[in-house]
Amino acid sequence: MKRWAAVAAAILGLNTPALADDTWMEQVMTFSLDGDHILAEGAFAPDTAETFQAFLAQNAPGSGPWNKALYIRSPGGALGAAISMGHMLRAREMSVVAFDLCASACTYMLMGGVNRVVTREAQYGVHQFSFGDASADPEKPFFTAKDIESHQMMVGELADYAETMGVDTHVVLLASRTPPANVTFLTRGQLVKYHVDNVPTDEDGGQSNGSVVIPGVTETEMAAAPSDTSIFESLKIKPHRLSSNIALAMARRLVMAETQDLAGMEESLANSYAANVEYNGRLVSGDSIVAEKRRMVKDWGVRNRSIDEDSLTVNCEEDDLWCTVSGDYDYELGVAEGGFLSKNRWHFTMDIMVPLVLPRVMKETLSEAE
């Protein structure tokens, strides 16, 4: 695996072999339980996804959510394996933390995390995928029309994958503009803007390795890092305390959505409802709810709503995965300014599933307020 050391050295701009404490760069990726998190180190091999699947089967049987965070450092490797692993992480609703180098294929794997953190000590580097010998010497006429077709299809698939995972496709664009032998490291601003790091923080430069906040994961002491690692001494996960704020903001936005024009409302409602929602006592599709609100906006020219901020309450389950928001709002409904047909106060309740890349309303009720 000496070639991985060379890849890592090129990415890091080094002209010397990997240091003793960077031996993980030369190895195929391994997985181990380290305290209450999973430590993944090394390069992606073609069978890394299968290795990870076996690790899951041994440590977390079944197919349901596993409330664990995967801490990773990797110079890259087999892109297909990284994407497959990303899908596995999303299926199990796991979180991912890049605490050191995460480059090339690793950047796509990280997208699979429901919650994603790139710490201030980490580097998130992207570049083009390669075509083997042809990429090694792009001046030679190795490429065929089939190669170009495959390249275009792959870029499209990577963009679709990023979008599905909730990451801005500009990341794929940055990668496609960077030759395989080079690397573009995303700035903190880009990491946040493109939703690579999707866990909010007020800390300058992002969260630090010493104390990482991840939504939905309880506070636990992490095992010490290997003694030959200078990147961090210990890792901690603390409850994020953000679910209530996320749920409250989402409920406010949805209540006020119908005060906007049709285009503004459609944007606010997009992806806000689950596929099926218990809506005022009956199970309906999210699309049907949006259609009903769309008809409301078309039929009534005046729609004024005012939320009573003092009435708002939010309660989240202990694991922060489910929050209930309740409150009152006053509305005025009419066909034209000055011709209101109805004024009243309503009480609403929304059950919201969080944290997800996009939180979803699972249940919504509306009743006349007393």
C-alpha positions in Angstrom: 0.0 0.0 0.0 2.9 2.3 -0.4 1.1 4.1 -3.2 -1.4 5.5 -0.6 1.5 7.1 1.2 2.5 8.7 -2.1 -1.0 9.9 -2.7 -1.3 11.3 0.8 2.1 13.1 0.5 1.0 14.6 -2.8 -2.3 15.8 -1.3 -0.5 17.3 1.7 2.2 18.9 -0.4 4.9 16.8 1.1 8.1 15.7 -0.6 9.0 13.1 2.1 7.6 9.7 3.0 4.7 9.6 5.4 5.8 10.1 9.0 5.6 7.3 11.6 2.4 8.6 13.1 0.8 8.8 9.6 1.1 5.1 8.8 -2.7 4.9 8.5 -2.3 6.7 5.1 -0.5 3.6 3.8 -3.1 1.1 4.9 -6.4 -0.1 3.7 -9.2 1.3 5.8 -9.9 -0.4 9.1 -12.9 0.1 11.5 -12.8 -0.2 15.3 -15.0 0.8 18.2 -13.2 3.5 20.2 -15.2 4.4 23.2 -18.6 5.5 22.0 -17.6 6.2 18.5 -16.3 4.3 15.5 -12.8 5.1 14.3 -12.1 4.6 10.5 -8.6 5.1 9.2 -6.9 4.4 5.9 -7.7 4.3 2.2 -10.8 3.0 0.5 -10.2 -0.4 -1.2 -12.7 -1.8 -3.7 -14.1 -4.1 -0.9 -14.2 -1.5 1.9 -18.0 -1.2 1.7 -18.2 -4.9 2.3 -15.8 -4.7 5.2 -17.9 -1.9 6.7 -21.1 -4.0 6.2 -19.5 -6.9 8.1 -18.4 -4.5 10.9 -22.0 -3.3 11.1 -23.4 -6.8 11.2 -21.1 -7.7 14.0 -21.5 -4.6 16.2 -25.0 -3.4 15.3 -27.2 -6.3 13.9 -30.3 -5.4 12.0 -31.0 -2.6 9.6 -32.4 0.1 11.9 -30.8 3.4 13.0 -27.5 3.1 14.9 -26.8 6.1 17.1 -23.1 6.1 16.5 -20.7 8.7 15.0 -18.0 7.6 12.6 -14.8 9.5 13.0 -12.7 9.2 9.8 -9.4 10.2 8.3 -8.6 9.0 4.8 -6.5 10.1 1.8 -9.2 8.6 -0.5 -9.1 5.5 -2.7 -11.9 3.6 -4.5 -14.7 6.0 -5.2 -17.4 3.3 -5.7 -16.7 1.8 -2.3 -16.8 5.3 -0.7 -20.2 6.1 -2.2 -21.6 2.6 -1.2 -20.5 3.3 2.3 -22.1 6.7 2.2 -25.4 5.1 1.4 -25.0 2.6 4.3 -24.4 5.5 6.7 -27.5 7.3 5.6 -29.6 4.1 5.8 -28.5 3.6 9.4 -28.9 7.4 10.1 -25.3 7.7 11.4 -23.2 10.8 11.7 -19.7 11.4 10.4 -16.8 13.5 11.7 -13.7 14.3 9.6 -11.0 15.0 12.3 -7.9 14.9 10.1 -7.4 14.5 6.4 -10.5 13.6 4.3 -9.7 13.8 0.7 -10.8 12.5 -2.7 -13.2 9.6 -2.3 -13.5 10.2 1.4 -15.3 13.5 0.8 -18.1 11.6 -0.9 -18.4 9.1 1.8 -18.7 11.9 4.4 -21.8 13.2 2.5 -23.7 10.1 3.6 -23.7 11.2 7.3 -27.1 12.5 8.5 -25.0 15.0 10.6 -21.6 16.0 9.2 -18.8 17.7 11.0 -15.4 18.8 9.5 -13.4 20.0 12.5 -11.1 23.0 12.4 -8.1 20.6 12.6 -9.4 18.6 9.5 -8.9 19.2 5.8 -11.6 18.4 3.3 -10.0 18.1 -0.2 -11.6 17.4 -3.5 -10.4 16.7 -7.0 -11.4 14.9 -10.2 -11.7 11.1 -10.2 -9.0 9.5 -12.4 -8.9 7.3 -15.4 -5.8 5.3 -14.4 -3.0 5.5 -16.9 -4.8 8.2 -18.9 -5.0 10.6 -16.0 -1.3 9.9 -15.2 -0.3 11.3 -18.6 -3.2 13.3 -19.9 -1.2 14.5 -22.9 -1.1 11.1 -24.5 -4.1 10.0 -26.7 -5.5 7.4 -24.2 -9.0 8.9 -24.0 -11.8 7.5 -26.3 -15.3 8.7 -26.9 -16.4 6.1 -24.4 -14.1 7.5 -21.8 -15.6 11.0 -22.3 -19.2 9.6 -22.1 -18.3 7.7 -18.9 -16.8 10.8 -17.4 -19.9 12.9 -18.2 -22.2 10.2 -16.7 -20.0 9.9 -13.6 -20.1 13.7 -12.9 -23.9 13.6 -13.2 -24.2 10.6 -10.9 -21.9 12.3 -8.3 -24.0 15.5 -8.5 -27.2 13.5 -8.0 -25.6 11.7 -5.1 -24.5 14.9 -3.4 -28.0 16.5 -3.9 -29.7 13.4 -2.5 -27.5 13.6 0.6 -28.3 17.3 1.1 -24.9 18.7 -0.1 -24.7 21.5 -2.6 -23.6 20.3 -6.0 -21.0 23.1 -6.1 -18.7 20.7 -4.3 -18.8 18.3 -7.3 -18.2 21.3 -9.5 -15.1 22.3 -7.5 -13.9 18.7 -7.8 -14.4 18.5 -11.5 -12.3 21.6 -12.0 -9.3 20.2 -10.0 -7.0 17.8 -11.9 -6.5 14.4 -10.2 -2.9 15.2 -9.2 -4.0 18.4 -7.4 -6.5 19.0 -4.6 -8.8 21.9 -3.6 -9.4 22.2 0.1 -12.7 23.8 1.0 -12.6 26.8 3.3 -14.7 27.0 6.4 -17.1 29.3 4.6 -17.5 26.8 1.7 -18.0 23.9 4.1 -20.9 25.7 5.7 -22.3 27.3 2.6 -22.3 24.0 0.6 -23.8 22.1 3.6 -20.8 19.8 3.8 -20.6 20.6 7.5 -24.3 20.8 8.5 -24.0 21.2 12.3 -24.2 24.8 13.2 -21.6 26.3 15.6 -20.5 29.7 16.8 -16.9 28.6 17.1 -14.4 30.4 14.9 -13.1 28.0 12.3 -15.6 25.3 13.2 -15.7 22.8 16.0 -12.5 21.4 17.5 -11.4 17.8 17.9 -11.4 18.2 21.6 -15.2 18.7 21.9 -17.5 17.9 19.0 -21.3 18.6 19.1 -23.4 16.2 17.1 -27.2 16.3 17.0 -29.0 13.4 18.6 -26.0 11.8 20.2 -25.8 11.9 24.0 -22.8 13.2 25.9 -20.2 10.5 26.5 -16.5 10.5 27.2 -14.5 9.2 24.3 -11.5 6.9 24.5 -8.1 8.6 24.1 -6.6 8.7 20.7 -3.6 6.5 19.9 -0.5 7.7 21.6 1.3 8.3 18.3 -1.4 10.6 17.1 -0.8 14.3 17.6 -4.1 15.5 16.0 -6.2 15.0 19.1 -5.9 13.6 22.6 -9.6 12.7 23.1 -12.9 13.0 21.4 -16.2 14.0 23.0 -19.7 14.1 21.8 -22.2 16.4 23.5 -25.9 16.8 23.0 -26.4 19.7 20.6 -29.5 21.3 22.2 -30.5 22.5 18.8 -33.5 20.3 17.9 -35.9 22.6 19.8 -34.7 25.6 17.9 -34.8 23.8 14.6 -38.3 22.6 15.2 -39.6 25.9 16.4 -38.1 27.8 13.4 -39.6 25.3 11.0 -43.1 25.5 12.6 -43.0 29.3 12.4 -42.0 29.2 8.8 -44.8 26.8 7.8 -47.5 28.8 9.7 -46.4 32.0 7.9 -45.9 30.3 4.5 -49.5 31.0 3.4 -49.0 34.8 3.9 -46.6 34.7 0.9 -47.3 34.6 -2.8 -47.6 31.2 -4.5 -44.0 30.9 -5.5 -42.7 31.9 -2.0 -45.1 29.4 -0.4 -44.1 26.6 -2.6 -40.4 27.2 -1.7 -41.2 27.2 2.0 -43.3 24.0 1.8 -40.9 22.1 -0.4 -39.6 19.0 1.4 -41.2 20.1 4.7 -43.8 17.3 5.0 -43.2 13.5 5.3 -44.4 11.2 2.5 -47.5 10.5 4.7 -48.7 12.9 7.4 -51.4 12.5 10.1 -53.2 15.7 9.1 -56.1 16.8 11.2 -56.9 13.3 12.2 -56.5 11.6 8.9 -53.5 10.1 7.1 -52.8 11.9 3.9 -49.8 12.3 1.6 -47.5 15.3 2.0 -48.2 16.2 -1.7 -51.9 16.4 -0.9 -51.3 18.8 2.0 -49.2 21.1 -0.3 -51.9 20.9 -3.0 -54.5 22.0 -0.4 -52.4 24.9 0.7 -51.8 25.8 -2.9 -55.5 26.0 -3.6 -55.9 28.3 -0.5 -53.3 30.7 -1.9 -55.0 30.8 -5.3 -58.5 31.3 -4.0 -57.9 33.9 -1.3 -56.2 37.1 -2.3 -55.6 38.3 1.3 -54.0 36.0 3.8 -52.7 37.6 6.9 -51.3 35.6 9.8 -49.8 36.8 13.1 -48.2 34.3 15.5 -48.7 34.8 19.2 -45.1 34.4 20.3 -46.1 34.0 24.0 -48.2 31.0 23.1 -45.4 29.0 21.5 -44.2 25.9 23.2 -41.7 23.2 22.1 -41.0 19.9 23.7 -38.4 17.4 22.4 -37.9 13.8 23.3 -34.8 12.9 25.3 -32.9 11.7 22.2 -33.9 15.0 20.3 -35.2 13.0 17.4 -38.8 14.1 17.8 -40.2 17.5 18.8 -43.7 18.8 19.2 -44.4 22.5 18.6 -47.7 24.2 19.6 -49.0 27.7 19.5 -51.7 30.1 18.4 -52.0 32.5 15.5 -54.5 35.1 14.4 -55.6 35.1 10.8 -57.5 37.3 8.4 -58.8 35.8 5.2 -60.5 37.6 2.3 -60.8 38.1 -1.4 -59.5 41.6 -1.5 -58.0 44.3 0.7 -60.7 45.8 3.0 -63.0 43.0 2.3 -62.1 40.4 4.9 -64.6 37.5 5.2 -63.1 35.9 8.2 -61.1 36.7 11.3 -60.2 34.1 13.9 -57.6 32.6 16.2 -56.4 29.1 15.6 -54.3 26.7 17.7 -51.8 24.5 15.8 -49.7 21.5 16.8 -46.9 20.0 14.7 -44.9 16.9 15.4 -41.5 17.2 13.7 -38.9 14.5 13.1 -35.4 15.9 13.7 -32.5 15.8 13.1 -32.5 15.0 9.4 -30.9 16.7 6.5 -34.4 18.2 6.0 -36.7 17.9 9.1 -40.1 16.5 8.3 -43.6 17.3 9.7 -45.1 13.9 10.7 -48.4 15.1 12.3 -50.2 18.4 12.1 -53.5 19.5 13.7 -55.4 22.7 13.7 -58.3 23.8 15.9 -60.1 26.9 16.9 -58.4 28.6 19.9 -60.4 29.2 23.0 
